[in-house]
């Protein structure tokens, strides 16, 4: 017999309204009981899992629909155009995700450089101007789609490594 929409919502984490929307848009077409209620079989669950993964990978609904259309084809079906579309989507997504991974790695690297600058209130105030520049640079790079250089803070005038800054503060206090 199949599973109900509420059971599928629980399994996949997709709201029932989203499942209904996917049905209306032809992204997935569960079978229906005589009373009109949808019932999902194991193949539907597999497709919905693919959809969740594709959504996580930032596929658009049009891209998801193109990919799902390939799942329903039998080997030997004339689907050269469908295969070409899916390959184009996958190649584009691989490039896009690779770019995103690279950008996130650079942002993590910059945050690791920022972390010592905000260890304590003295470190924050001593580096406040550099922190603002740092945030502005990340913001500008995100807006422009550019890269954030990992060594951005190393050569900034006024940038003090926390150990040096704390030694200077301790000398001022006579410690």
GUFIBA-716414 format. One line per 8 residues: for each residue x negated, y, z of N, C-alpha, C, O, CB. Coordinates in nm, 3 decimals, m for minus. Each point is the difference from the previous one (the first is absolute). Glycine has a CB too. Layout:
% residues N
X Y Z X Y Z X Y Z X Y Z X Y Z | ... $
This chain:
% residues 175
m0.087 m0.117 0.000 0.087 0.117 0.000 m0.090 0.122 0.000 m0.106 m0.053 m0.035 0.294 m0.068 0.159 | m0.209 0.214 m0.112 m0.098 0.108 0.001 0.009 0.080 0.127 0.079 m0.030 0.090 m0.070 0.040 m0.336 | m0.086 0.086 0.250 m0.001 0.087 0.119 0.078 0.129 m0.027 0.010 0.046 m0.113 m0.234 m0.141 0.182 | 0.277 0.149 0.038 0.079 0.124 m0.012 m0.093 0.120 m0.012 m0.121 m0.009 0.024 0.309 m0.094 0.110 | m0.130 0.213 m0.170 m0.077 0.123 m0.015 m0.063 0.042 0.134 m0.112 0.050 0.003 0.263 0.020 m0.192 | m0.078 m0.090 0.298 m0.055 0.036 0.131 m0.117 m0.090 0.039 m0.097 0.046 0.061 0.322 0.037 0.007 | m0.216 m0.211 m0.102 m0.110 m0.091 0.027 m0.124 0.040 m0.082 m0.112 m0.002 0.050 0.277 m0.183 0.001 | m0.142 0.221 m0.176 m0.110 0.041 m0.088 m0.060 0.131 0.049 m0.122 0.019 m0.006 0.231 m0.137 m0.189 $
m0.025 0.209 0.241 m0.051 0.126 0.054 m0.093 m0.027 0.118 m0.104 0.064 0.014 0.314 0.056 m0.088 | m0.172 m0.215 0.157 m0.083 m0.034 0.116 m0.131 m0.066 m0.044 m0.106 0.031 0.055 0.314 m0.058 0.084 | m0.202 m0.061 m0.236 m0.119 m0.071 m0.047 m0.099 0.096 m0.066 m0.120 m0.006 0.026 0.258 m0.201 m0.059 | m0.086 0.296 m0.052 m0.088 0.085 m0.082 m0.031 0.136 0.062 m0.097 0.065 m0.037 0.190 m0.179 m0.159 | m0.010 0.156 0.291 m0.017 0.134 0.057 0.060 0.107 m0.089 m0.014 0.119 0.028 m0.193 m0.198 0.083 | 0.275 0.039 m0.217 0.066 0.096 m0.089 0.142 0.022 0.049 0.071 m0.097 0.028 m0.214 0.026 m0.225 | 0.187 0.195 0.208 0.138 0.025 0.043 0.100 m0.059 m0.100 m0.028 m0.010 m0.120 m0.047 0.221 0.235 | 0.190 m0.250 m0.065 0.104 m0.058 m0.085 0.039 0.097 m0.112 0.026 m0.044 m0.113 0.060 m0.089 0.308 $
m0.083 0.262 m0.166 0.032 0.099 m0.105 m0.103 m0.004 m0.112 0.036 0.016 m0.117 0.073 0.129 0.289 | m0.235 m0.165 m0.138 m0.105 m0.008 m0.101 0.018 m0.125 m0.085 m0.018 0.004 m0.122 m0.140 0.120 0.272 | 0.195 m0.234 m0.086 0.025 m0.125 m0.075 0.117 0.019 m0.096 m0.005 m0.048 m0.114 m0.083 m0.087 0.308 | 0.192 0.203 m0.150 0.115 0.028 m0.088 m0.042 0.088 m0.116 0.043 m0.020 m0.114 0.113 m0.001 0.309 | m0.240 0.121 m0.166 m0.050 0.091 m0.104 m0.081 m0.079 m0.104 0.018 0.020 m0.120 m0.024 0.171 0.286 | m0.083 m0.279 m0.120 m0.079 m0.082 m0.092 0.092 m0.084 m0.089 m0.029 m0.020 m0.118 m0.160 0.013 0.284 | 0.297 m0.043 m0.110 0.097 m0.078 m0.077 0.066 0.090 m0.106 0.010 m0.039 m0.116 0.030 m0.114 0.315 | 0.006 0.270 m0.158 0.064 0.093 m0.096 m0.094 0.038 m0.113 0.043 0.014 m0.114 0.099 0.074 0.299 $
m0.271 m0.070 m0.153 m0.098 0.042 m0.100 m0.054 m0.116 m0.083 m0.079 0.021 m0.092 0.019 0.165 0.244 | 0.101 m0.307 m0.119 m0.045 m0.116 m0.075 m0.141 m0.044 0.032 m0.061 m0.074 m0.077 0.212 0.147 m0.100 | m0.204 m0.028 0.290 m0.134 m0.040 0.040 0.003 m0.144 0.052 m0.093 m0.077 m0.025 0.033 0.316 0.082 | 0.165 m0.273 0.013 0.023 m0.137 0.044 0.150 m0.026 m0.012 0.081 0.089 0.025 m0.283 m0.088 0.135 | 0.236 m0.123 m0.199 0.142 m0.032 m0.022 0.036 m0.128 0.075 m0.001 m0.109 m0.058 m0.004 0.222 m0.168 | 0.036 m0.099 0.354 0.039 m0.120 0.075 0.133 m0.055 m0.051 0.082 0.073 m0.056 m0.206 0.013 0.258 | 0.143 m0.213 m0.181 0.128 m0.060 m0.037 0.107 0.051 0.095 m0.029 0.053 0.107 m0.086 m0.260 m0.200 | 0.239 0.189 0.051 0.112 0.046 0.083 0.094 m0.116 0.029 0.025 m0.087 m0.084 m0.043 0.318 m0.014 $
0.069 m0.229 0.220 0.105 m0.096 0.037 0.130 0.044 m0.067 0.008 0.109 m0.057 m0.121 m0.162 0.280 | 0.214 m0.031 m0.215 0.132 0.033 m0.056 0.056 0.128 0.061 0.073 0.074 m0.067 m0.031 m0.317 0.027 | m0.075 0.268 0.166 0.051 0.121 0.067 m0.080 0.126 m0.037 0.032 0.109 0.047 0.045 m0.255 0.141 | m0.181 0.131 m0.273 m0.078 0.114 m0.045 m0.123 0.028 0.084 m0.082 0.084 m0.037 0.290 0.008 m0.049 | m0.222 m0.161 0.195 m0.118 0.020 0.085 m0.124 m0.055 m0.068 0.003 m0.105 m0.064 0.141 0.093 0.271 | m0.252 0.083 m0.193 m0.127 m0.044 m0.055 m0.055 m0.115 0.084 0.018 m0.004 0.122 m0.065 0.236 m0.213 | m0.020 m0.324 0.024 m0.077 m0.100 0.074 m0.132 m0.019 m0.073 m0.006 m0.015 m0.122 0.217 m0.102 0.207 | m0.315 0.117 m0.006 m0.137 0.000 m0.050 m0.061 m0.139 0.019 0.013 m0.060 0.107 m0.037 0.306 m0.055 $
m0.042 m0.295 m0.157 m0.068 m0.128 0.011 m0.150 0.023 0.022 m0.045 0.114 0.012 0.220 m0.224 m0.162 | m0.251 0.003 0.155 m0.144 0.011 0.027 m0.073 0.080 m0.108 m0.093 0.074 0.030 0.103 m0.294 0.090 | 0.032 0.205 m0.245 m0.062 0.077 m0.109 0.022 0.150 0.022 m0.090 0.080 m0.025 0.125 m0.274 m0.135 | 0.085 0.231 0.205 0.029 0.141 0.029 m0.089 0.051 0.113 m0.051 0.112 m0.005 0.288 m0.145 m0.071 | m0.256 m0.050 0.178 m0.085 0.040 0.113 m0.143 0.023 m0.048 m0.065 0.096 0.041 0.210 m0.227 0.118 | m0.193 0.042 m0.246 m0.136 0.016 m0.054 m0.011 0.131 m0.078 m0.098 0.073 0.017 0.072 m0.323 m0.031 | 0.122 0.279 m0.069 m0.002 0.125 m0.077 0.005 0.120 0.093 m0.072 0.098 m0.022 0.186 m0.214 m0.171 | m0.032 0.111 0.296 0.008 0.111 0.094 m0.131 0.019 0.074 m0.039 0.113 0.030 0.284 m0.154 m0.004 $
m0.314 m0.067 0.005 m0.133 0.013 0.062 m0.097 0.068 m0.096 m0.078 0.086 0.041 0.121 m0.293 0.096 | m0.037 0.169 m0.265 m0.082 0.068 m0.101 0.034 0.150 m0.002 m0.090 0.084 m0.006 0.079 m0.296 m0.132 | 0.139 0.242 0.143 0.043 0.140 m0.004 m0.056 0.077 0.120 m0.049 0.112 m0.015 0.260 m0.180 m0.107 | m0.204 0.008 0.241 m0.054 0.067 0.119 m0.150 0.028 m0.018 m0.048 0.108 0.033 0.222 m0.223 0.112 | m0.246 0.018 m0.199 m0.144 0.019 m0.023 m0.022 0.110 m0.104 m0.087 0.086 0.018 0.042 m0.330 0.039 | 0.122 0.242 m0.164 m0.015 0.103 m0.104 0.035 0.139 0.053 m0.066 0.098 m0.034 0.119 m0.271 m0.141 | 0.051 0.181 0.258 0.034 0.130 0.061 m0.116 0.049 0.085 m0.035 0.118 m0.003 0.279 m0.178 0.003 | m0.303 m0.030 0.076 m0.114 0.037 0.085 m0.116 0.050 m0.086 m0.074 0.090 0.041 0.144 m0.260 0.130 $
m0.084 0.112 m0.289 m0.107 0.040 m0.093 0.042 0.121 m0.085 m0.068 0.035 m0.096 m0.012 m0.274 0.090 | 0.190 0.300 0.042 0.048 0.123 m0.063 0.043 m0.017 m0.145 m0.016 0.091 m0.082 m0.132 0.031 0.235 | 0.203 m0.237 m0.184 0.061 m0.018 m0.132 0.130 0.079 m0.001 0.070 0.005 0.101 m0.175 m0.237 m0.133 | 0.136 0.295 m0.080 0.130 0.067 m0.014 0.107 m0.107 m0.020 m0.032 m0.116 m0.029 m0.076 0.325 m0.070 | 0.234 m0.171 0.113 0.107 m0.097 m0.022 0.002 m0.047 m0.145 0.030 m0.116 m0.027 0.105 0.224 0.210 | m0.167 m0.019 m0.276 m0.005 m0.040 m0.141 m0.111 m0.104 m0.022 0.018 m0.097 m0.074 0.070 0.324 0.004 | m0.202 m0.206 0.135 m0.110 m0.096 m0.011 0.039 m0.133 0.064 m0.028 m0.107 m0.054 m0.139 0.295 0.057 | 0.231 m0.180 0.112 0.044 m0.123 0.068 0.099 m0.076 m0.089 m0.010 m0.122 m0.013 m0.023 0.232 0.239 $
0.126 m0.038 m0.285 0.099 m0.064 m0.086 m0.067 m0.070 m0.118 0.037 m0.112 m0.036 0.133 0.285 0.103 | m0.269 m0.108 m0.128 m0.073 m0.062 m0.111 m0.072 m0.126 0.044 0.000 m0.100 m0.072 m0.029 0.325 m0.031 | m0.031 m0.220 0.221 m0.072 m0.117 0.050 0.097 m0.114 0.033 m0.028 m0.116 m0.029 m0.152 0.267 0.120 | 0.293 m0.117 m0.030 0.098 m0.102 0.040 0.061 m0.066 m0.124 0.032 m0.119 0.003 0.018 0.247 0.208 | m0.034 m0.052 m0.319 0.054 m0.059 m0.123 m0.086 m0.116 m0.049 0.051 m0.097 m0.056 0.047 0.319 m0.005 | m0.228 m0.213 0.083 m0.091 m0.106 m0.042 0.024 m0.128 0.082 m0.018 m0.110 m0.052 m0.151 0.283 m0.015 | 0.209 m0.158 0.194 0.020 m0.116 0.086 0.112 m0.090 m0.051 m0.006 m0.122 0.018 m0.075 0.257 0.175 | 0.182 m0.078 m0.255 0.115 m0.077 m0.044 m0.019 m0.069 m0.134 0.088 m0.073 m0.044 0.049 0.229 0.172 $
m0.248 m0.133 m0.192 m0.023 m0.057 m0.133 m0.049 m0.144 0.009 m0.072 m0.037 0.092 0.019 0.266 m0.179 | 0.094 m0.305 m0.009 m0.047 m0.139 m0.011 m0.126 0.000 m0.086 m0.012 0.082 m0.092 0.249 m0.176 0.116 | m0.331 0.004 0.005 m0.117 m0.011 m0.088 0.047 m0.025 m0.144 0.088 m0.082 m0.024 m0.230 m0.007 0.215 | 0.083 0.159 m0.283 0.038 m0.014 m0.140 0.100 0.104 m0.045 0.019 0.019 m0.120 m0.064 m0.258 0.142 | 0.111 0.309 0.073 0.088 0.109 m0.039 m0.083 0.104 m0.073 m0.118 0.020 0.030 0.273 m0.061 0.168 | m0.093 0.106 m0.293 m0.070 0.107 m0.073 m0.007 0.122 0.091 0.093 0.081 0.005 m0.015 m0.170 m0.233 | m0.189 0.100 0.299 m0.010 0.112 0.094 m0.135 0.071 m0.014 m0.058 0.045 0.099 0.212 m0.166 0.060 | m0.203 0.131 m0.283 m0.128 0.067 m0.024 0.007 0.144 0.048 m0.092 0.049 0.067 0.048 m0.199 m0.266 $
0.152 0.218 0.164 0.013 0.141 0.042 0.006 0.011 0.153 m0.060 0.089 0.059 0.180 m0.037 m0.274 | m0.046 m0.143 0.277 0.010 m0.001 0.146 m0.137 m0.024 0.062 m0.038 0.068 0.095 0.276 m0.151 m0.109 | m0.314 m0.014 m0.040 m0.134 m0.027 0.051 m0.091 0.121 m0.017 m0.075 0.034 0.091 0.105 m0.275 m0.146 | m0.022 0.306 m0.060 m0.082 0.119 m0.024 0.035 0.111 0.098 m0.089 0.067 0.052 0.071 m0.129 m0.294 | 0.147 0.081 0.266 0.044 0.102 0.096 m0.052 m0.032 0.139 m0.051 0.088 0.069 0.258 m0.046 m0.206 | m0.194 m0.167 0.178 m0.046 m0.040 0.134 m0.151 0.016 0.013 m0.049 0.046 0.102 0.241 m0.207 m0.085 | m0.265 0.122 m0.120 m0.146 0.016 0.004 m0.039 0.148 0.007 m0.094 0.036 0.072 0.069 m0.249 m0.202 | 0.096 0.297 0.056 m0.028 0.144 0.005 0.028 0.055 0.140 m0.079 0.078 0.054 0.136 m0.057 m0.298 $
0.055 m0.063 0.303 0.035 0.045 0.135 m0.105 m0.049 0.099 m0.047 0.077 0.084 0.293 m0.081 m0.142 | m0.284 m0.123 0.050 m0.098 m0.056 0.094 m0.136 0.069 m0.015 m0.064 0.032 0.101 0.184 m0.251 m0.109 | m0.165 0.240 m0.114 m0.128 0.068 m0.020 0.003 0.142 0.056 m0.096 0.044 0.064 0.057 m0.182 m0.269 | 0.147 0.207 0.182 0.015 0.136 0.053 0.002 m0.001 0.153 m0.064 0.083 0.064 0.190 m0.016 m0.271 | m0.053 m0.163 0.264 0.012 m0.007 0.146 m0.132 m0.039 0.063 m0.035 0.051 0.106 0.277 m0.112 m0.129 | m0.317 m0.030 m0.041 m0.132 m0.038 0.051 m0.091 0.122 0.005 m0.071 0.020 0.098 0.099 m0.253 m0.191 | m0.026 0.312 m0.011 m0.082 0.122 m0.004 0.045 0.098 0.108 m0.082 0.056 0.073 0.045 m0.088 m0.321 | 0.168 0.053 0.257 0.055 0.094 0.099 m0.033 m0.043 0.143 m0.042 0.082 0.081 0.227 m0.027 m0.242 $
m0.165 m0.183 0.192 m0.028 m0.049 0.135 m0.149 0.005 0.031 m0.040 0.030 0.112 0.241 m0.178 m0.126 | m0.285 0.119 m0.085 m0.145 0.012 0.019 m0.038 0.142 0.034 m0.084 0.023 0.087 0.047 m0.211 m0.246 | 0.097 0.284 0.091 m0.025 0.142 0.027 0.046 0.036 0.141 m0.069 0.071 0.073 0.094 m0.017 m0.319 | 0.092 m0.104 0.285 0.053 0.029 0.133 m0.091 m0.060 0.108 m0.028 0.065 0.101 0.262 m0.060 m0.194 | m0.279 m0.127 0.071 m0.089 m0.065 0.097 m0.127 0.081 0.015 m0.047 0.024 0.112 0.140 m0.249 m0.169 | m0.148 0.268 m0.054 m0.121 0.082 0.004 0.024 0.130 0.077 m0.082 0.040 0.082 0.010 m0.139 m0.302 | 0.184 0.163 0.193 0.031 0.124 0.070 0.019 m0.023 0.150 m0.048 0.077 0.082 0.156 0.010 m0.291 | m0.038 m0.194 0.245 0.021 m0.030 0.142 m0.132 m0.032 0.069 m0.021 0.040 0.114 0.250 m0.124 m0.166 $
m0.318 0.013 m0.017 m0.130 m0.031 0.059 m0.077 0.130 0.027 m0.067 0.013 0.102 0.064 m0.236 m0.221 | 0.011 0.316 0.027 m0.069 0.128 0.019 0.063 0.080 0.114 m0.071 0.064 0.078 0.012 m0.062 m0.322 | 0.189 m0.005 0.253 0.067 0.072 0.109 m0.037 m0.062 0.134 m0.025 0.072 0.097 0.214 m0.011 m0.250 | m0.194 m0.194 0.160 m0.040 m0.067 0.124 m0.143 0.042 0.036 m0.029 0.029 0.116 0.181 m0.226 m0.166 | m0.241 0.200 m0.049 m0.137 0.043 0.025 m0.005 0.142 0.053 m0.077 0.030 0.092 0.000 m0.181 m0.273 | 0.158 0.239 0.126 0.003 0.137 0.048 0.058 0.009 0.141 m0.047 0.079 0.082 0.071 m0.001 m0.317 | 0.076 m0.158 0.262 0.058 0.001 0.135 m0.100 m0.052 0.102 m0.004 0.048 0.113 0.232 m0.081 m0.211 | m0.309 m0.064 0.058 m0.104 m0.048 0.090 m0.101 0.109 0.030 m0.053 0.008 0.111 0.084 m0.240 m0.201 $
m0.058 0.319 m0.009 m0.089 0.113 0.024 0.068 0.106 0.087 m0.065 0.069 0.077 m0.047 m0.113 m0.298 | 0.243 0.055 0.206 0.076 0.098 0.078 0.012 m0.042 0.146 0.001 0.085 0.090 0.125 m0.024 m0.296 | m0.116 m0.189 0.230 0.027 m0.050 0.135 m0.095 0.056 0.106 0.048 0.043 0.105 0.039 m0.249 m0.211 | m0.219 0.206 0.086 m0.087 0.056 0.104 0.020 0.151 0.022 m0.033 0.054 0.105 m0.133 m0.232 m0.162 | 0.220 0.244 m0.046 0.020 0.144 0.010 0.118 0.035 0.089 0.018 0.117 0.036 m0.116 m0.092 m0.263 | 0.178 m0.123 0.263 0.118 0.027 0.083 0.003 m0.090 0.124 0.106 m0.025 0.056 0.018 0.095 m0.262 | m0.240 m0.117 0.248 m0.008 m0.089 0.117 0.051 0.067 0.127 0.061 m0.065 0.085 m0.253 m0.049 m0.192 | 0.166 0.241 0.118 0.045 0.073 0.118 0.029 0.143 m0.041 m0.026 0.040 m0.113 m0.109 m0.189 0.267 $
0.190 0.226 m0.063 0.043 0.135 m0.033 m0.117 0.089 m0.040 0.014 0.085 m0.088 0.177 m0.112 0.247 | m0.308 0.008 m0.095 m0.117 0.080 m0.037 m0.044 m0.032 m0.142 m0.032 0.090 m0.079 m0.040 m0.083 0.319 | 0.071 m0.135 m0.273 m0.038 m0.042 m0.135 0.098 0.058 m0.102 m0.041 0.046 m0.107 m0.062 m0.258 0.197 | 0.230 0.209 m0.057 0.100 0.053 m0.091 m0.022 0.149 m0.025 m0.006 0.044 m0.114 0.169 m0.217 0.194 | m0.175 0.251 0.028 m0.016 0.144 m0.018 m0.131 0.036 m0.067 m0.005 0.097 m0.075 0.146 m0.063 0.275 | m0.246 m0.110 m0.176 m0.128 0.027 m0.066 0.007 m0.031 m0.149 m0.075 0.058 m0.079 m0.042 m0.109 0.293 | 0.205 m0.037 m0.253 0.008 m0.043 m0.139 0.132 0.040 m0.067 0.032 m0.049 m0.109 m0.181 m0.139 0.167 | 0.224 0.275 0.007 0.134 0.033 m0.050 m0.001 0.047 m0.145 0.083 m0.042 m0.080 m0.019 0.101 0.312 $
m0.158 0.027 m0.265 m0.006 0.053 m0.138 m0.030 m0.113 m0.099 0.062 m0.006 m0.106 m0.140 0.229 0.194 | m0.015 m0.310 m0.053 m0.033 m0.112 m0.088 0.117 m0.096 m0.013 0.024 m0.056 m0.107 m0.263 0.078 0.171 | 0.313 m0.043 0.045 0.116 m0.088 m0.004 0.106 0.057 m0.094 0.060 m0.074 m0.079 m0.107 m0.003 0.315 | 0.069 0.208 m0.229 0.096 0.063 m0.090 m0.044 m0.016 m0.145 0.082 m0.027 m0.088 m0.020 0.192 0.267 | m0.192 m0.148 m0.206 m0.052 m0.020 m0.136 0.020 m0.144 m0.044 0.036 m0.028 m0.115 m0.205 0.210 0.151 | 0.144 m0.272 0.055 0.014 m0.143 m0.026 0.144 m0.031 m0.041 0.024 m0.066 m0.101 m0.208 0.014 0.265 | 0.279 0.099 m0.086 0.142 m0.025 m0.028 0.040 0.067 m0.131 0.071 m0.060 m0.081 m0.022 0.044 0.328 | m0.095 0.140 m0.270 0.030 0.068 m0.126 m0.053 m0.078 m0.119 0.068 m0.012 m0.102 m0.075 0.231 0.221 $
m0.114 m0.274 m0.106 m0.059 m0.076 m0.109 0.081 m0.126 m0.030 0.027 m0.032 m0.116 m0.253 0.121 0.179 | 0.265 m0.161 0.042 0.082 m0.121 m0.020 0.132 0.038 m0.065 0.045 m0.065 m0.094 m0.153 m0.047 0.293 | 0.171 0.217 m0.149 0.127 0.046 m0.056 m0.015 0.035 m0.148 0.079 m0.045 m0.083 m0.011 0.131 0.309 | m0.170 m0.005 m0.258 m0.022 0.040 m0.139 m0.026 m0.121 m0.089 0.050 m0.007 m0.112 m0.141 0.226 0.192 | 0.012 m0.314 m0.030 m0.030 m0.118 m0.079 0.125 m0.085 m0.022 0.018 m0.057 m0.108 m0.250 0.059 0.198 | 0.316 m0.012 0.011 0.124 m0.076 m0.016 0.089 0.069 m0.103 0.057 m0.066 m0.087 m0.072 m0.016 0.326 | 0.026 0.213 m0.230 0.085 0.075 m0.092 m0.049 m0.009 m0.144 0.079 m0.007 m0.094 m0.022 0.160 0.280 | m0.190 m0.153 m0.203 m0.056 m0.002 m0.135 m0.024 m0.141 m0.052 m0.030 m0.020 m0.118 m0.075 0.238 0.167 $
0.119 m0.317 0.039 m0.026 m0.137 m0.040 m0.149 m0.030 m0.008 m0.040 m0.102 m0.056 0.253 0.104 m0.069 | m0.295 0.087 0.181 m0.145 m0.016 m0.007 m0.054 m0.086 0.112 0.075 m0.054 0.082 m0.089 0.273 m0.190 | m0.116 m0.232 0.109 m0.068 m0.079 0.101 m0.052 0.089 0.110 m0.027 0.118 m0.021 m0.035 m0.288 m0.150 | 0.049 0.113 0.287 m0.056 0.069 0.115 m0.142 m0.055 0.019 m0.015 m0.119 0.028 0.245 0.154 0.083 | m0.335 0.048 m0.124 m0.135 m0.052 0.017 m0.029 m0.036 0.145 0.035 0.074 0.091 m0.108 0.063 m0.285 | 0.010 m0.251 0.214 m0.029 m0.047 0.135 m0.099 0.089 0.074 0.005 0.009 0.123 0.040 m0.238 m0.202 | m0.134 0.296 0.007 m0.102 0.080 0.067 0.041 0.147 0.012 m0.086 0.086 0.020 m0.086 m0.243 m0.107 | 0.299 0.185 0.075 0.049 0.138 0.001 m0.043 0.074 0.126 m0.037 0.117 m0.008 0.231 m0.190 m0.129 $
m0.189 0.009 0.252 m0.028 0.070 0.125 m0.148 0.005 0.034 m0.042 0.083 0.081 0.265 m0.155 m0.002 | m0.304 m0.015 m0.139 m0.140 m0.010 0.040 m0.077 0.131 m0.018 m0.086 0.033 0.082 0.097 m0.272 m0.143 | 0.018 0.311 m0.044 m0.080 0.119 m0.030 0.075 0.130 0.023 m0.038 0.104 m0.053 m0.084 m0.239 m0.113 | 0.228 0.131 0.244 0.077 0.121 0.025 m0.071 0.086 0.103 m0.042 m0.050 0.105 0.256 m0.071 m0.160 | m0.229 0.251 0.026 m0.059 0.088 0.102 0.085 m0.001 0.126 0.123 0.007 m0.006 m0.223 0.137 m0.173 | 0.035 m0.152 0.292 0.072 0.004 0.127 0.045 m0.136 0.048 0.046 m0.013 0.114 0.027 0.237 m0.174 | m0.085 m0.327 m0.023 0.041 m0.133 0.044 m0.101 m0.053 0.098 m0.120 m0.002 m0.028 0.238 m0.042 m0.189 | m0.071 0.001 0.331 m0.089 m0.053 0.104 0.044 m0.141 0.033 0.117 m0.026 0.025 m0.159 0.256 0.069 $
m0.052 m0.320 m0.094 0.030 m0.134 0.047 0.034 0.010 0.148 m0.060 0.082 0.069 m0.093 m0.191 m0.243 | 0.246 0.030 0.226 0.044 0.014 0.139 m0.112 m0.015 0.101 m0.001 0.070 0.101 0.219 m0.157 m0.174 | m0.314 m0.004 0.046 m0.108 m0.018 0.098 m0.082 0.129 0.014 m0.034 0.041 0.111 0.024 m0.286 m0.167 | m0.022 0.308 m0.057 m0.077 0.124 0.002 0.079 0.110 0.069 m0.053 0.073 0.083 m0.063 m0.139 m0.296 | 0.245 0.075 0.178 0.084 0.103 0.059 0.010 m0.016 0.151 m0.008 0.098 0.074 0.137 m0.085 m0.288 | m0.112 m0.137 0.261 0.013 m0.022 0.144 m0.132 0.030 0.072 0.003 0.051 0.112 0.173 m0.225 m0.156 | m0.290 0.142 m0.017 m0.129 0.032 0.060 m0.014 0.151 0.017 m0.047 0.048 0.103 m0.055 m0.254 m0.206 | 0.145 0.281 m0.001 m0.008 0.146 0.008 0.090 0.053 0.111 m0.039 0.090 0.074 m0.012 m0.079 m0.321 $
0.172 m0.067 0.259 0.092 0.044 0.104 m0.057 m0.032 0.138 0.012 0.081 0.092 0.182 m0.114 m0.248 | m0.255 m0.083 0.172 m0.058 m0.039 0.128 m0.117 0.092 0.036 m0.018 0.034 0.117 0.089 m0.273 m0.157 | m0.153 0.280 m0.060 m0.111 0.091 0.026 0.052 0.134 0.048 m0.058 0.061 0.090 m0.082 m0.177 m0.264 | 0.251 0.164 0.115 0.059 0.127 0.040 0.048 m0.007 0.145 m0.005 0.100 0.072 0.073 m0.055 m0.309 | m0.023 m0.160 0.279 0.051 m0.018 0.136 m0.114 m0.029 0.098 0.022 m0.007 0.121 0.197 m0.077 m0.215 | m0.340 0.067 0.042 m0.114 m0.030 0.088 m0.009 m0.145 0.039 m0.060 m0.033 0.103 0.077 0.259 m0.019 | 0.042 m0.315 m0.164 m0.001 m0.143 0.033 m0.114 m0.070 m0.071 m0.017 m0.121 0.015 0.263 0.125 0.018 $
